[in-house]
């Protein structure tokens, strides 16, 4: 049986077969710089430089990764099984007393109360079921070679999911959109045999998926506080270009609850109006009642006008829908009443932020595989896909963690095969490698996690440390060839797979763009 083609970084070429593997390239350094300069000009023509966080356009490498259809199929298989599993788990979080899910993965009491309230809102029809409101997910995976993969045989390039990024809706999306469009342009301009290649992901499809998250006939507010924002500013620019409207970033302190007799909850959600949008205001005197203000001007082609009123002496505009770019502690700082109104209007559901984004969820999924098969949520084949497609993840207080503790007590080197990952983190922040921790601290940490019964700032999951496959990579304009790993991601909106995202690569242990890594898009051979 022929061995499946492994992934390779390539140059796009006009001559047959349309590309050249970087390991075989004899180009001078000047050609590498030309590739970078040409791509940078294109990226900045699509999105102005000041909108790219910390000049991140320069982190996108112009030499793509060549993938095969079997790689995309592997990603799709994991996506379908993982989405089915998590959707089922979240929807029975409170109702399945036998599974004891809230006990195995406890949240803060206020968070649990809010999630129960969300379930009640689903039951009475105020919000859709979780299955119809999954929001934006961006699972990350590492590429490794397994000695014992499917059917016990060695498996090259296994995709092992390490976390699901679901806290911020936009991160990574816009970089993938413009990166893939740049590849489309490069292939078209190169011509000849290069046209035997196509983008492995459609940039337009990724963009369209983001636009499916929100209604286009209502104003869009984006709630953000401490987070600088990476793709969110690029997203705002794209919405303004495409729809003629500009989503407005607001802070939690600008939100207002206004009593409303016709609302199902007794309130409507407003925020302090942008004075630049208002040509005049009404007055409410001392009564506190709502009085319509003069409507702001509207951009040509916009499908709505902002609803501006005055209340208690403040000029307010109504919040119909909102995207969250808040850290969990910032969400927790909202009053229960305010959080409820936000939850009814946000497209990245709080069940996604508090449960799916939590690093413990992957451990729950692996524990639940037998139950998911028994309940016909997953097929046995899908269970096997997730068994090898999710990294071993041990929850605080779990039997798996206790077994690891006992092994660590008798074998000090065991810790070298594991990492500690903050349960609510992101961007690689706070990850600890076992071989960087002395034995006494490792044992102390495991003992603490064994007894952990609630979320704490020092809460971790323990994950198997993946030994990544290394690839020949030329990431910089200097043309220097290095052996680096690839960290993959894919984009999902409301359960629909949009496609493979950018690869990340660097020589650092923790591969992150914000830590100096490179982003690389993908191509594949066109179907004949």
PyMOL commands that set and color helices and strands:
alter all, ss='L'
color gray80, all
select helices_A, chain A and resi 22-24+29-46+49-51+53-59+69-91+101-104+109-123+130-132+150-152+173-190+192-196+203-211+232-243+252-254+275-277+328-332+336-345+350-356+360-374+380-389+399-410+412-417+434-436+439-450+513-515
alter helices_A, ss='H'
color red, helices_A
select strands_A, chain A and resi 8-12+19-21+60-66+136-146+155-165+197-199+220-224+248-250+255-259+267-272+291-292+308-311+314-318+321-325+393-394+418-422+432-433+460-464+470-473+482-485+487-493+496-500+503-505+518-525
alter strands_A, ss='S'
color yellow, strands_A
deselect
rebuild
show_as cartoon
